[in-house]
């Protein structure tokens, strides 16, 4: 048995979790916040049999795509702490996936 932790962008989370559920996976969604851009993410917890792990990862890969976004920067580059912000292009989306082996599960 495996436990998949998938940290996905909020924009991708609904479609990814729906696709996983449609494929027969049980999915738990947790609201989380990323450290780099300090924006909302969703962490999906997916318990699955060993032989279905790659299927779940493939579904995540299909529905959690990366894309470019303009993000306002707080850097002022010598102009002091004014209300100026310099936008910068950042990559958002995609997924960070961790797969852990599970020794035992129980449902009550």
N, CA, C and O atoms as CSV, one atom per row, in Angstrom:
chain,resi,resn,atom,element,x,y,z
A,1,UNK,N,N,0.849,-1.177,0.000
A,1,UNK,CA,C,0.000,0.000,0.000
A,1,UNK,C,C,0.890,1.234,0.000
A,1,UNK,O,O,1.962,1.240,0.605
A,2,UNK,N,N,0.439,2.266,-0.677
A,2,UNK,CA,C,1.173,3.529,-0.776
A,2,UNK,C,C,0.280,4.687,-0.332
A,2,UNK,O,O,-0.944,4.636,-0.458
A,3,UNK,N,N,0.921,5.726,0.187
A,3,UNK,CA,C,0.249,6.990,0.481
A,3,UNK,C,C,0.925,8.054,-0.357
A,3,UNK,O,O,2.131,8.276,-0.248
A,4,UNK,N,N,0.141,8.706,-1.188
A,4,UNK,CA,C,0.659,9.754,-2.069
A,4,UNK,C,C,0.270,11.105,-1.479
A,4,UNK,O,O,-0.906,11.371,-1.233
A,5,UNK,N,N,1.276,11.959,-1.253
A,5,UNK,CA,C,1.057,13.356,-0.899
A,5,UNK,C,C,1.313,14.147,-2.171
A,5,UNK,O,O,2.414,14.090,-2.720
A,6,UNK,N,N,0.318,14.884,-2.651
A,6,UNK,CA,C,0.498,15.695,-3.854
A,6,UNK,C,C,0.155,17.135,-3.516
A,6,UNK,O,O,-0.989,17.440,-3.177
A,7,UNK,N,N,1.134,18.017,-3.606
A,7,UNK,CA,C,0.919,19.433,-3.352
A,7,UNK,C,C,0.684,20.086,-4.702
A,7,UNK,O,O,1.574,20.117,-5.551
A,8,UNK,N,N,-0.536,20.613,-4.895
A,8,UNK,CA,C,-0.928,21.156,-6.196
A,8,UNK,C,C,-1.446,22.577,-6.032
A,8,UNK,O,O,-1.877,22.973,-4.949
A,9,UNK,N,N,-1.400,23.327,-7.106
A,9,UNK,CA,C,-1.934,24.680,-7.135
A,9,UNK,C,C,-3.447,24.633,-6.941
A,9,UNK,O,O,-4.112,23.727,-7.442
A,10,UNK,N,N,-3.989,25.606,-6.214
A,10,UNK,CA,C,-5.436,25.650,-6.003
A,10,UNK,C,C,-6.219,25.617,-7.311
A,10,UNK,O,O,-7.294,25.020,-7.379
A,11,UNK,N,N,-5.685,26.252,-8.341
A,11,UNK,CA,C,-6.389,26.290,-9.624
A,11,UNK,C,C,-6.522,24.905,-10.254
A,11,UNK,O,O,-7.439,24.668,-11.041
A,12,UNK,N,N,-5.616,23.992,-9.916
A,12,UNK,CA,C,-5.624,22.643,-10.476
A,12,UNK,C,C,-6.291,21.616,-9.562
A,12,UNK,O,O,-6.606,20.511,-10.004
A,13,UNK,N,N,-6.505,21.962,-8.319
A,13,UNK,CA,C,-6.893,20.968,-7.317
A,13,UNK,C,C,-8.263,20.348,-7.566
A,13,UNK,O,O,-8.422,19.140,-7.385
A,14,UNK,N,N,-9.239,21.120,-7.967
A,14,UNK,CA,C,-10.586,20.585,-8.148
A,14,UNK,C,C,-10.644,19.588,-9.292
A,14,UNK,O,O,-11.206,18.502,-9.149
A,15,UNK,N,N,-10.066,19.952,-10.419
A,15,UNK,CA,C,-10.113,19.054,-11.568
A,15,UNK,C,C,-9.260,17.809,-11.315
A,15,UNK,O,O,-9.631,16.713,-11.737
A,16,UNK,N,N,-8.123,17.963,-10.634
A,16,UNK,CA,C,-7.268,16.809,-10.350
A,16,UNK,C,C,-7.939,15.850,-9.371
A,16,UNK,O,O,-7.929,14.637,-9.582
A,17,UNK,N,N,-8.520,16.390,-8.303
A,17,UNK,CA,C,-9.166,15.509,-7.331
A,17,UNK,C,C,-10.408,14.854,-7.923
A,17,UNK,O,O,-10.705,13.705,-7.596
A,18,UNK,N,N,-11.138,15.555,-8.783
A,18,UNK,CA,C,-12.298,14.956,-9.456
A,18,UNK,C,C,-11.869,13.817,-10.377
A,18,UNK,O,O,-12.514,12.769,-10.407
A,19,UNK,N,N,-10.789,14.015,-11.124
A,19,UNK,CA,C,-10.292,12.969,-12.025
A,19,UNK,C,C,-9.818,11.754,-11.229
A,19,UNK,O,O,-10.041,10.616,-11.643
A,20,UNK,N,N,-9.172,11.987,-10.100
A,20,UNK,CA,C,-8.736,10.875,-9.257
A,20,UNK,C,C,-9.931,10.112,-8.694
A,20,UNK,O,O,-9.938,8.881,-8.679
A,21,UNK,N,N,-10.932,10.842,-8.235
A,21,UNK,CA,C,-12.138,10.208,-7.692
A,21,UNK,C,C,-12.862,9.414,-8.778
A,21,UNK,O,O,-13.319,8.298,-8.530
A,22,UNK,N,N,-12.969,9.987,-9.985
A,22,UNK,CA,C,-13.610,9.289,-11.101
A,22,UNK,C,C,-12.880,7.993,-11.454
A,22,UNK,O,O,-13.493,7.041,-11.938
A,23,UNK,N,N,-11.565,7.960,-11.209
A,23,UNK,CA,C,-10.766,6.767,-11.498
A,23,UNK,C,C,-10.782,5.765,-10.341
A,23,UNK,O,O,-10.114,4.732,-10.403
A,24,UNK,N,N,-11.540,6.069,-9.294
A,24,UNK,CA,C,-11.699,5.126,-8.192
A,24,UNK,C,C,-10.791,5.338,-6.998
A,24,UNK,O,O,-10.764,4.506,-6.092
A,25,UNK,N,N,-10.046,6.437,-6.977
A,25,UNK,CA,C,-9.164,6.729,-5.844
A,25,UNK,C,C,-9.924,7.499,-4.768
A,25,UNK,O,O,-10.775,8.335,-5.073
A,26,UNK,N,N,-9.612,7.211,-3.520
A,26,UNK,CA,C,-10.130,7.994,-2.403
A,26,UNK,C,C,-9.146,9.140,-2.167
A,26,UNK,O,O,-7.944,8.915,-2.025
A,27,UNK,N,N,-9.666,10.374,-2.127
A,27,UNK,CA,C,-8.815,11.554,-2.033
A,27,UNK,C,C,-9.271,12.411,-0.859
A,27,UNK,O,O,-10.461,12.677,-0.693
A,28,UNK,N,N,-8.306,12.839,-0.048
A,28,UNK,CA,C,-8.568,13.808,1.012
A,28,UNK,C,C,-7.849,15.093,0.647
A,28,UNK,O,O,-6.667,15.070,0.300
A,29,UNK,N,N,-8.556,16.219,0.722
A,29,UNK,CA,C,-7.990,17.521,0.363
A,29,UNK,C,C,-7.697,18.326,1.617
A,29,UNK,O,O,-8.532,18.410,2.517
A,30,UNK,N,N,-6.513,18.917,1.677
A,30,UNK,CA,C,-6.114,19.792,2.767
A,30,UNK,C,C,-5.713,21.147,2.191
A,30,UNK,O,O,-4.976,21.207,1.206
A,31,UNK,N,N,-6.187,22.223,2.790
A,31,UNK,CA,C,-5.758,23.554,2.370
A,31,UNK,C,C,-4.395,23.839,2.985
A,31,UNK,O,O,-4.212,23.709,4.195
A,32,UNK,N,N,-3.435,24.232,2.141
A,32,UNK,CA,C,-2.080,24.518,2.606
A,32,UNK,C,C,-1.591,25.808,1.957
A,32,UNK,O,O,-2.203,26.311,1.015
A,33,UNK,N,N,-0.484,26.337,2.470
A,33,UNK,CA,C,0.096,27.557,1.926
A,33,UNK,C,C,1.542,27.295,1.566
A,33,UNK,O,O,2.305,26.755,2.367
A,34,UNK,N,N,1.916,27.682,0.351
A,34,UNK,CA,C,3.290,27.488,-0.100
A,34,UNK,C,C,4.218,28.530,0.492
A,34,UNK,O,O,3.788,29.628,0.845
A,35,UNK,N,N,5.479,28.188,0.599
A,35,UNK,CA,C,6.454,29.074,1.208
A,35,UNK,C,C,7.050,30.096,0.264
A,35,UNK,O,O,7.432,31.180,0.707
A,36,UNK,N,N,7.146,29.791,-1.034
A,36,UNK,CA,C,7.832,30.690,-1.959
A,36,UNK,C,C,6.970,31.895,-2.329
A,36,UNK,O,O,7.384,33.036,-2.127
A,37,UNK,N,N,5.793,31.653,-2.862
A,37,UNK,CA,C,4.918,32.757,-3.279
A,37,UNK,C,C,3.883,33.098,-2.216
A,37,UNK,O,O,3.140,34.067,-2.368
A,38,UNK,N,N,3.825,32.314,-1.141
A,38,UNK,CA,C,2.869,32.517,-0.055
A,38,UNK,C,C,1.432,32.548,-0.579
A,38,UNK,O,O,0.624,33.375,-0.154
A,39,UNK,N,N,1.132,31.654,-1.489
A,39,UNK,CA,C,-0.216,31.538,-2.033
A,39,UNK,C,C,-0.800,30.195,-1.623
A,39,UNK,O,O,-0.078,29.285,-1.215
A,40,UNK,N,N,-2.099,30.088,-1.737
A,40,UNK,CA,C,-2.779,28.867,-1.348
A,40,UNK,C,C,-2.479,27.709,-2.273
A,40,UNK,O,O,-2.428,27.856,-3.494
A,41,UNK,N,N,-2.284,26.570,-1.670
A,41,UNK,CA,C,-2.128,25.311,-2.381
A,41,UNK,C,C,-3.141,24.337,-1.809
A,41,UNK,O,O,-3.813,24.630,-0.819
A,42,UNK,N,N,-3.242,23.204,-2.427
A,42,UNK,CA,C,-4.030,22.109,-1.883
A,42,UNK,C,C,-3.132,20.894,-1.828
A,42,UNK,O,O,-2.465,20.562,-2.808
A,43,UNK,N,N,-3.115,20.234,-0.692
A,43,UNK,CA,C,-2.382,18.985,-0.560
A,43,UNK,C,C,-3.388,17.850,-0.631
A,43,UNK,O,O,-4.322,17.779,0.168
A,44,UNK,N,N,-3.190,16.972,-1.588
A,44,UNK,CA,C,-4.061,15.820,-1.767
A,44,UNK,C,C,-3.409,14.608,-1.119
A,44,UNK,O,O,-2.229,14.336,-1.338
A,45,UNK,N,N,-4.182,13.883,-0.320
A,45,UNK,CA,C,-3.726,12.632,0.279
A,45,UNK,C,C,-4.467,11.508,-0.421
A,45,UNK,O,O,-5.698,11.481,-0.442
A,46,UNK,N,N,-3.708,10.577,-0.997
A,46,UNK,CA,C,-4.302,9.506,-1.796
A,46,UNK,C,C,-3.717,8.180,-1.309
A,46,UNK,O,O,-2.515,7.944,-1.430
A,47,UNK,N,N,-4.553,7.340,-0.773
A,47,UNK,CA,C,-4.128,5.998,-0.399
A,47,UNK,C,C,-4.451,5.050,-1.532
A,47,UNK,O,O,-5.565,5.066,-2.056
A,48,UNK,N,N,-3.469,4.205,-1.927
A,48,UNK,CA,C,-3.694,3.325,-3.070
A,48,UNK,C,C,-2.848,2.060,-2.967
A,48,UNK,O,O,-1.866,2.002,-2.227
A,49,UNK,N,N,-3.252,1.063,-3.718
A,49,UNK,CA,C,-2.459,-0.154,-3.829
A,49,UNK,C,C,-1.187,0.142,-4.615
A,49,UNK,O,O,-1.148,1.061,-5.434
A,50,UNK,N,N,-0.156,-0.641,-4.357
A,50,UNK,CA,C,1.138,-0.432,-5.013
A,50,UNK,C,C,1.018,-0.395,-6.534
A,50,UNK,O,O,1.648,0.436,-7.187
A,51,UNK,N,N,0.218,-1.286,-7.094
A,51,UNK,CA,C,0.133,-1.391,-8.551
A,51,UNK,C,C,-0.673,-0.269,-9.201
A,51,UNK,O,O,-0.679,-0.156,-10.427
A,52,UNK,N,N,-1.347,0.555,-8.420
A,52,UNK,CA,C,-2.123,1.671,-8.979
A,52,UNK,C,C,-1.463,3.029,-8.739
A,52,UNK,O,O,-2.010,4.066,-9.111
A,53,UNK,N,N,-0.296,3.015,-8.120
A,53,UNK,CA,C,0.393,4.268,-7.796
A,53,UNK,C,C,0.699,5.083,-9.042
A,53,UNK,O,O,0.449,6.288,-9.071
A,54,UNK,N,N,1.237,4.440,-10.072
A,54,UNK,CA,C,1.613,5.165,-11.284
A,54,UNK,C,C,0.392,5.744,-11.995
A,54,UNK,O,O,0.483,6.808,-12.607
A,55,UNK,N,N,-0.742,5.062,-11.922
A,55,UNK,CA,C,-1.981,5.580,-12.527
A,55,UNK,C,C,-2.355,6.907,-11.872
A,55,UNK,O,O,-2.699,7.868,-12.560
A,56,UNK,N,N,-2.287,6.961,-10.542
A,56,UNK,CA,C,-2.604,8.200,-9.819
A,56,UNK,C,C,-1.628,9.311,-10.186
A,56,UNK,O,O,-2.035,10.455,-10.392
A,57,UNK,N,N,-0.358,8.982,-10.267
A,57,UNK,CA,C,0.644,9.986,-10.640
A,57,UNK,C,C,0.415,10.489,-12.058
A,57,UNK,O,O,0.566,11.681,-12.323
A,58,UNK,N,N,0.054,9.604,-12.961
A,58,UNK,CA,C,-0.228,10.018,-14.344
A,58,UNK,C,C,-1.429,10.954,-14.409
A,58,UNK,O,O,-1.428,11.909,-15.186
A,59,UNK,N,N,-2.449,10.691,-13.605
A,59,UNK,CA,C,-3.619,11.581,-13.556
A,59,UNK,C,C,-3.202,12.953,-13.043
A,59,UNK,O,O,-3.613,13.975,-13.593
A,60,UNK,N,N,-2.398,12.978,-12.005
A,60,UNK,CA,C,-1.908,14.262,-11.474
A,60,UNK,C,C,-1.080,14.997,-12.521
A,60,UNK,O,O,-1.242,16.202,-12.709
A,61,UNK,N,N,-0.198,14.281,-13.199
A,61,UNK,CA,C,0.651,14.903,-14.225
A,61,UNK,C,C,-0.193,15.519,-15.348
A,61,UNK,O,O,0.140,16.583,-15.871
A,62,UNK,N,N,-1.282,14.844,-15.712
A,62,UNK,CA,C,-2.148,15.336,-16.792
A,62,UNK,C,C,-2.914,16.598,-16.381
A,62,UNK,O,O,-3.102,17.500,-17.197
A,63,UNK,N,N,-3.351,16.665,-15.132
A,63,UNK,CA,C,-4.226,17.760,-14.707
A,63,UNK,C,C,-3.522,18.892,-13.946
A,63,UNK,O,O,-4.130,19.935,-13.706
A,64,UNK,N,N,-2.287,18.709,-13.575
A,64,UNK,CA,C,-1.552,19.735,-12.820
A,64,UNK,C,C,-0.397,20.239,-13.673
A,64,UNK,O,O,0.741,19.792,-13.521
A,65,UNK,N,N,-0.693,21.158,-14.556
A,65,UNK,CA,C,0.295,21.653,-15.507
A,65,UNK,C,C,0.931,22.943,-15.003
A,65,UNK,O,O,0.318,23.700,-14.250
A,66,UNK,N,N,2.160,23.179,-15.427
A,66,UNK,CA,C,2.824,24.429,-15.080
A,66,UNK,C,C,2.466,25.498,-16.100
A,66,UNK,O,O,2.156,25.208,-17.255
A,67,UNK,N,N,2.518,26.735,-15.644
A,67,UNK,CA,C,2.244,27.876,-16.509
A,67,UNK,C,C,2.964,29.097,-15.943
A,67,UNK,O,O,3.350,29.113,-14.774
A,68,UNK,N,N,3.140,30.106,-16.770
A,68,UNK,CA,C,3.817,31.342,-16.357
A,68,UNK,C,C,2.775,32.345,-15.866
A,68,UNK,O,O,1.658,32.406,-16.381
A,69,UNK,N,N,3.162,33.124,-14.866
A,69,UNK,CA,C,2.265,34.129,-14.295
A,69,UNK,C,C,3.111,35.334,-13.892
A,69,UNK,O,O,4.245,35.181,-13.436
A,70,UNK,N,N,2.562,36.510,-14.061
A,70,UNK,CA,C,3.243,37.721,-13.602
A,70,UNK,C,C,2.893,37.924,-12.131
A,70,UNK,O,O,1.722,37.950,-11.753
A,71,UNK,N,N,3.925,38.065,-11.315
A,71,UNK,CA,C,3.738,38.209,-9.882
A,71,UNK,C,C,4.385,39.517,-9.445
A,71,UNK,O,O,5.549,39.752,-9.770
A,72,UNK,N,N,3.676,40.376,-8.720
A,72,UNK,CA,C,4.308,41.617,-8.261
A,72,UNK,C,C,5.407,41.302,-7.253
A,72,UNK,O,O,5.230,40.472,-6.361
A,73,UNK,N,N,6.525,41.966,-7.407
A,73,UNK,CA,C,7.657,41.771,-6.505
A,73,UNK,C,C,7.671,42.898,-5.485
A,73,UNK,O,O,7.209,44.004,-5.768
A,74,UNK,N,N,8.192,42.624,-4.322
A,74,UNK,CA,C,8.309,43.676,-3.308
A,74,UNK,C,C,9.680,44.319,-3.344
A,74,UNK,O,O,9.975,45.179,-2.515
A,75,UNK,N,N,10.533,43.919,-4.292
A,75,UNK,CA,C,11.873,44.500,-4.395
A,75,UNK,C,C,11.781,45.946,-4.857
A,75,UNK,O,O,11.007,46.261,-5.760
A,76,UNK,N,N,12.555,46.818,-4.251
A,76,UNK,CA,C,12.476,48.239,-4.610
A,76,UNK,C,C,13.722,48.720,-5.341
A,76,UNK,O,O,13.688,49.811,-5.911
A,77,UNK,N,N,14.799,47.981,-5.357
A,77,UNK,CA,C,16.021,48.301,-6.074
A,77,UNK,C,C,16.463,49.757,-5.889
A,77,UNK,O,O,16.602,50.499,-6.861
A,78,UNK,N,N,16.676,50.146,-4.661
A,78,UNK,CA,C,17.232,51.457,-4.378
A,78,UNK,C,C,16.236,52.590,-4.344
A,78,UNK,O,O,16.633,53.726,-4.083
A,79,UNK,N,N,14.968,52.348,-4.591
A,79,UNK,CA,C,14.001,53.440,-4.586
A,79,UNK,C,C,13.352,53.592,-3.219
A,79,UNK,O,O,12.383,54.338,-3.075
A,80,UNK,N,N,13.869,52.901,-2.221
A,80,UNK,CA,C,13.295,53.008,-0.886
A,80,UNK,C,C,12.056,52.142,-0.755
A,80,UNK,O,O,11.720,51.375,-1.657
A,81,UNK,N,N,11.401,52.271,0.346
A,81,UNK,CA,C,10.205,51.461,0.599
A,81,UNK,C,C,8.965,52.217,0.146
A,81,UNK,O,O,8.143,52.624,0.967
A,82,UNK,N,N,8.837,52.399,-1.139
A,82,UNK,CA,C,7.677,53.063,-1.720
A,82,UNK,C,C,6.682,52.008,-2.169
A,82,UNK,O,O,6.939,50.811,-2.038
A,83,UNK,N,N,5.576,52.433,-2.684
A,83,UNK,CA,C,4.546,51.500,-3.135
A,83,UNK,C,C,4.787,50.995,-4.545
A,83,UNK,O,O,3.851,50.577,-5.226
A,84,UNK,N,N,6.033,51.029,-4.985
A,84,UNK,CA,C,6.364,50.510,-6.318
A,84,UNK,C,C,6.622,49.019,-6.225
A,84,UNK,O,O,7.251,48.544,-5.279
A,85,UNK,N,N,6.150,48.310,-7.178
A,85,UNK,CA,C,6.498,46.893,-7.246
A,85,UNK,C,C,6.879,46.567,-8.678
A,85,UNK,O,O,6.282,47.066,-9.633
A,86,UNK,N,N,7.870,45.733,-8.801
A,86,UNK,CA,C,8.355,45.334,-10.112
A,86,UNK,C,C,7.821,43.936,-10.382
A,86,UNK,O,O,8.203,42.986,-9.699
A,87,UNK,N,N,6.936,43.799,-11.374
A,87,UNK,CA,C,6.405,42.460,-11.640
A,87,UNK,C,C,7.488,41.541,-12.186
A,87,UNK,O,O,8.374,41.970,-12.925
A,88,UNK,N,N,7.402,40.277,-11.810
A,88,UNK,CA,C,8.333,39.291,-12.328
A,88,UNK,C,C,7.558,38.058,-12.744
A,88,UNK,O,O,6.532,37.713,-12.157
A,89,UNK,N,N,8.071,37.408,-13.765
A,89,UNK,CA,C,7.413,36.200,-14.264
A,89,UNK,C,C,7.851,35.000,-13.428
A,89,UNK,O,O,9.042,34.759,-13.235
A,90,UNK,N,N,6.872,34.259,-12.941
A,90,UNK,CA,C,7.150,33.059,-12.150
A,90,UNK,C,C,6.375,31.885,-12.747
A,90,UNK,O,O,5.365,32.067,-13.426
A,91,UNK,N,N,6.866,30.693,-12.482
A,91,UNK,CA,C,6.182,29.479,-12.915
A,91,UNK,C,C,5.294,28.998,-11.784
A,91,UNK,O,O,5.761,28.838,-10.656
A,92,UNK,N,N,4.022,28.765,-12.069
A,92,UNK,CA,C,3.077,28.251,-11.080
A,92,UNK,C,C,2.462,26.967,-11.623
A,92,UNK,O,O,2.604,26.633,-12.799
A,93,UNK,N,N,1.781,26.264,-10.740
A,93,UNK,CA,C,1.114,25.041,-11.143
A,93,UNK,C,C,2.032,23.848,-11.007
A,93,UNK,O,O,3.040,23.897,-10.303
A,94,UNK,N,N,1.678,22.800,-11.673
A,94,UNK,CA,C,2.419,21.560,-11.538
A,94,UNK,C,C,2.058,20.879,-10.229
A,94,UNK,O,O,1.055,21.217,-9.602
A,95,UNK,N,N,2.858,19.940,-9.828
A,95,UNK,CA,C,2.615,19.231,-8.574
A,95,UNK,C,C,3.939,18.771,-7.996
A,95,UNK,O,O,4.877,18.452,-8.727
A,96,UNK,N,N,3.999,18.742,-6.691
A,96,UNK,CA,C,5.100,18.097,-5.989
A,96,UNK,C,C,4.503,16.864,-5.339
A,96,UNK,O,O,3.578,16.965,-4.534
A,97,UNK,N,N,5.032,15.697,-5.688
A,97,UNK,CA,C,4.425,14.431,-5.279
A,97,UNK,C,C,5.416,13.630,-4.440
A,97,UNK,O,O,6.573,13.448,-4.818
A,98,UNK,N,N,4.937,13.161,-3.300
A,98,UNK,CA,C,5.704,12.272,-2.434
A,98,UNK,C,C,4.942,10.958,-2.339
A,98,UNK,O,O,3.728,10.960,-2.141
A,99,UNK,N,N,5.636,9.848,-2.478
A,99,UNK,CA,C,5.017,8.526,-2.360
A,99,UNK,C,C,5.680,7.817,-1.186
A,99,UNK,O,O,6.897,7.631,-1.164
A,100,UNK,N,N,4.864,7.423,-0.212
A,100,UNK,CA,C,5.365,6.740,0.971
A,100,UNK,C,C,4.787,5.338,1.053
A,100,UNK,O,O,3.636,5.106,0.685
A,101,UNK,N,N,5.590,4.416,1.535
A,101,UNK,CA,C,5.100,3.059,1.785
A,101,UNK,C,C,4.333,3.046,3.092
A,101,UNK,O,O,4.730,3.687,4.065
A,102,UNK,N,N,3.232,2.312,3.105
A,102,UNK,CA,C,2.383,2.220,4.285
A,102,UNK,C,C,2.435,0.769,4.799
A,102,UNK,O,O,2.144,-0.174,4.063
A,103,UNK,N,N,2.807,0.618,6.058
A,103,UNK,CA,C,2.919,-0.716,6.645
A,103,UNK,C,C,1.567,-1.262,7.075
A,103,UNK,O,O,1.329,-2.468,7.005
A,104,UNK,N,N,0.679,-0.375,7.522
A,104,UNK,CA,C,-0.591,-0.842,8.060
A,104,UNK,C,C,-1.645,0.246,7.907
A,104,UNK,O,O,-1.354,1.429,8.082
A,105,UNK,N,N,-2.856,-0.153,7.584
A,105,UNK,CA,C,-3.992,0.772,7.574
A,105,UNK,C,C,-5.155,0.109,8.315
A,105,UNK,O,O,-5.303,-1.113,8.319
A,106,UNK,N,N,-5.961,0.943,8.932
A,106,UNK,CA,C,-7.148,0.463,9.624
A,106,UNK,C,C,-8.251,1.493,9.438
A,106,UNK,O,O,-7.994,2.697,9.454
A,107,UNK,N,N,-9.466,1.023,9.264
A,107,UNK,CA,C,-10.644,1.889,9.195
A,107,UNK,C,C,-11.573,1.485,10.310
A,107,UNK,O,O,-11.792,0.295,10.537
A,108,UNK,N,N,-12.115,2.444,11.000
A,108,UNK,CA,C,-13.057,2.170,12.106
A,108,UNK,C,C,-14.411,2.755,11.790
A,108,UNK,O,O,-15.338,2.634,12.590
